[in-house]
Amino acid sequence: MNCFHSHTRNKAKDFNAKEYSKFLEHNHSELDKIAFEGLSKENQQIIWSQAEFLQRLGQDFYDQYILVGILVEEEMYDIADGQTPGKSDKMKIEVRFYHKLFCEWFASFRVVDILCTVEDSAGLEPILGNMDPFDLQYVFRFACGLNSTAGKKIIEYLKSKKDGTFAILCIFEQSGNVEGIVDTVKELCSSQVIISKEHSKLLQRSTIQLLQIASSHELFSTLTSSGILSNPGTVRDTQYHDTVTAT
C-alpha cells in the first residue's frame, strides 16, 4: 500500500500535477468501515456504487484514492429489474478496490478499532461470525500485526473455530517478541499438532515455526511421529503427522 501512495506522492512533485494530501493517506477510517461492512456481510459485497462512495468518503478523499489506484472505477450498463441486457444505453459507475487484498487491508483497521472496545473474546462471534478465516485470512492476519491487544483476542477466538489451525498463522503476525506468545504456543501444543500435506505451505511453515518455539522453550513432554496412509499402497497420498504434547 505504501508503494502506491509513495509513487503518487513523487508524481505530485511534477509541475501542474494534482496536489497530494498526506492527511488523507493516513486518515481512512470511513474507507475502513466500508471495507469491513462489505466483507462481513453474509453475502460479501466487493463492488459499490460511485454515489455511495462519494457520499461517505467525500470528493477529495475519493479523487485521491482513485488517483493513487487503491480504488478503481468501472463503467457499467445500468440495467433495471426485468430489463433485457443490451437494451439499455444508460450507464453507471461502480467502484471496487484494486484487489480484494486491499479491501482486507482496510477492513483489518476497522476490526482492530472494534476489538479494542470488546472486553472478552467470547463476544467476537457477532462481529466476526460471517468472516470465514480461510477465505478472509488477511483480515485476521493484518489485524494481528496492527495491534497486539486485538491480536490476542483474535487468536483466542480462532482457537475455538473449526480445528483451530488458523490461529497458528495469526500468532506470527503479532507484534512484539516471542516471549509474549509462549503461553499461547504452549496451549496450542497441549494437544495434537499435525503437519499434513493437505495444509498450505504457509501453514506447514508456521506449524514448524510453532514447534521450534515450543522446543526452544522446552514445552514438550513427548514427541512421536507416525505415517498415515489416506489410500494404502500409494506413497503420494501419505500424510505425515507430528504429534506433540506440551508439559
C-alpha positions in Angstrom: 0.0 0.0 0.0 2.8 2.4 0.8 4.3 1.9 -2.7 1.0 3.1 -4.2 1.0 6.2 -2.0 4.7 6.8 -2.4 4.5 6.7 -6.2 1.7 9.2 -6.3 3.5 11.5 -3.8 6.5 11.5 -6.1 4.4 12.3 -9.1 2.7 15.2 -7.2 6.1 17.0 -7.2 5.8 17.4 -11.0 4.8 20.7 -12.5 1.0 21.1 -12.7 0.4 17.7 -11.0 -2.7 17.3 -8.8 -2.0 18.1 -5.2 -1.5 15.2 -2.9 -2.8 15.1 0.7 -0.8 13.1 3.3 -3.7 13.7 5.8 -6.0 11.7 3.5 -3.3 9.0 3.2 -3.2 8.3 6.9 -6.9 9.0 7.8 -9.1 6.5 6.2 -11.5 5.3 8.9 -14.6 5.7 6.7 -13.0 3.5 4.0 -12.1 1.0 6.7 -15.8 0.8 7.7 -16.9 0.4 4.1 -14.4 -2.5 3.5 -15.4 -4.2 6.8 -19.1 -3.9 6.3 -18.7 -5.3 2.8 -16.7 -8.3 3.8 -18.6 -9.1 7.0 -22.0 -9.5 5.2 -23.4 -13.0 4.7 -23.0 -12.4 1.0 -19.8 -10.4 0.6 -20.0 -7.0 -1.1 -16.9 -6.0 -3.0 -18.5 -3.6 -5.5 -20.2 -0.3 -4.6 -21.9 2.5 -6.4 -19.9 5.6 -7.0 -22.7 7.6 -5.4 -22.3 5.7 -2.1 -18.5 6.2 -2.0 -18.8 9.9 -2.7 -21.5 10.3 -0.1 -19.4 8.5 2.6 -15.9 9.5 1.7 -16.2 13.0 0.2 -15.0 14.1 -3.2 -11.4 14.9 -2.1 -10.8 11.6 -0.5 -12.5 9.7 -3.3 -10.4 11.5 -6.0 -7.1 10.9 -4.3 -7.7 7.2 -3.8 -8.8 6.8 -7.4 -5.7 8.7 -8.4 -3.4 6.5 -6.2 -5.0 3.4 -7.7 -6.4 1.9 -4.5 -9.9 2.3 -5.8 -10.9 1.6 -9.3 -13.9 2.8 -11.3 -15.8 0.6 -13.8 -18.5 1.9 -16.2 -21.4 -0.5 -16.4 -24.7 -0.6 -18.2 -27.5 0.4 -15.7 -30.0 -2.5 -16.3 -33.2 -2.2 -14.4 -35.0 -5.2 -13.0 -36.8 -7.0 -15.7 -35.0 -5.2 -18.5 -33.2 -7.2 -21.2 -29.4 -6.9 -21.1 -28.2 -4.9 -24.0 -31.4 -2.9 -24.4 -30.2 -0.1 -22.0 -28.0 2.8 -23.1 -27.9 4.2 -19.6 -24.5 3.9 -17.9 -23.5 3.9 -14.2 -20.1 3.9 -12.5 -19.3 1.2 -9.9 -16.3 1.3 -7.6 -14.2 -1.5 -6.2 -10.8 -2.0 -4.6 -7.9 -2.6 -7.0 -7.6 -6.1 -5.4 -9.6 -7.9 -2.8 -6.4 -8.0 -0.7 -6.6 -4.2 -0.5 -10.2 -4.5 0.8 -9.0 -6.9 3.5 -6.2 -4.5 4.5 -8.6 -1.6 5.2 -11.2 -3.9 6.8 -8.5 -5.0 9.3 -8.1 -1.5 10.6 -11.9 -1.5 11.4 -11.5 -4.9 13.1 -8.8 -3.5 15.3 -10.9 -0.5 16.2 -13.9 -2.7 17.2 -11.9 -5.4 19.0 -10.1 -2.8 21.2 -13.5 -2.0 22.7 -14.6 -5.6 23.3 -13.7 -6.9 26.7 -14.0 -10.7 26.1 -13.1 -12.7 23.0 -16.3 -14.6 23.6 -18.1 -11.5 22.3 -16.4 -11.7 18.9 -18.9 -14.1 17.2 -21.5 -11.4 16.4 -18.7 -9.3 14.9 -16.6 -11.8 13.0 -19.0 -14.7 12.7 -19.7 -14.1 8.9 -16.0 -13.8 8.1 -14.5 -17.2 7.2 -10.9 -17.1 8.4 -9.7 -19.3 5.4 -11.5 -17.1 2.9 -10.5 -13.8 4.5 -7.3 -14.8 6.2 -5.6 -11.5 5.6 -8.2 -9.5 7.5 -7.3 -11.6 10.6 -3.5 -11.6 10.0 -3.3 -7.9 9.2 -5.3 -7.1 12.4 -3.0 -9.2 14.5 0.0 -7.4 13.1 -1.5 -3.9 13.6 -2.4 -4.3 17.3 -1.3 -6.8 19.8 -4.4 -6.4 22.0 -6.7 -7.1 19.1 -4.3 -9.9 18.0 -4.6 -11.8 21.3 -8.4 -11.6 21.1 -8.4 -12.8 17.5 -6.2 -15.8 18.4 -8.4 -16.8 21.3 -11.4 -16.5 19.0 -9.8 -18.6 16.2 -8.7 -21.3 18.6 -12.4 -22.1 19.1 -13.1 -22.2 15.4 -13.0 -25.4 13.3 -9.8 -27.2 14.2 -8.0 -24.1 15.4 -5.2 -24.4 13.0 -5.6 -20.9 11.5 -4.7 -19.5 14.9 -1.1 -20.7 14.2 -0.8 -18.4 11.2 -2.0 -15.4 13.2 0.4 -15.9 16.1 3.4 -15.0 14.0 1.7 -11.8 12.7 1.6 -10.4 16.2 4.0 -7.5 17.1 6.4 -7.9 19.9 8.9 -10.6 20.9 8.5 -14.4 21.1 8.3 -14.3 24.8 4.9 -12.7 24.6 3.3 -15.7 22.8 4.9 -18.6 24.7 1.7 -19.2 26.7 -0.3 -19.3 23.5 2.2 -21.7 21.9 2.0 -24.0 24.9 -1.8 -24.1 24.7 -1.8 -24.8 21.0 0.7 -27.6 21.6 -1.2 -29.1 24.5 -3.0 -31.5 22.1 -2.0 -32.9 18.7 -0.1 -30.7 16.4 -0.5 -32.0 12.8 1.6 -31.2 9.8 -0.1 -32.6 6.7 0.5 -32.4 3.0 -3.1 -31.2 2.8 -2.1 -28.0 4.6 -0.9 -25.0 2.6 2.9 -24.4 2.5 2.4 -21.3 4.7 0.5 -23.3 7.3 3.1 -26.0 7.2 6.0 -23.5 7.7 4.1 -21.7 10.5 3.4 -25.0 12.3 7.1 -25.9 12.1 8.0 -22.5 13.5 5.5 -23.1 16.3 7.2 -26.4 17.1 10.6 -24.7 17.0 9.4 -22.1 19.6 7.9 -24.8 21.8 11.2 -26.9 21.5 13.4 -23.9 22.4 11.4 -23.2 25.5 11.3 -26.9 26.5 7.5 -27.1 26.3 7.4 -30.8 25.1 7.0 -33.8 27.3 6.7 -36.3 24.3 7.2 -36.2 20.6 6.1 -39.1 18.4 5.8 -39.4 14.6 3.6 -41.7 12.6 2.7 -42.1 8.9 -0.9 -42.4 8.0 -2.0 -43.6 4.5 -5.1 -42.0 3.2 -5.1 -44.5 0.3 -2.9 -47.5 1.4 -0.4 -48.6 -1.2 0.1 -45.2 -2.8 3.0 -43.3 -1.3 2.0 -39.9 -2.7 -1.1 -40.0 -0.6 0.8 -40.4 2.6 0.2 -37.8 5.3 2.9 -37.4 7.9 1.7 -36.3 11.4 3.9 -35.0 14.1 2.1 -35.5 17.5 3.3 -33.2 20.3 2.2 -32.9 23.9 3.2 -29.8 25.9 4.1 -30.1 29.5 
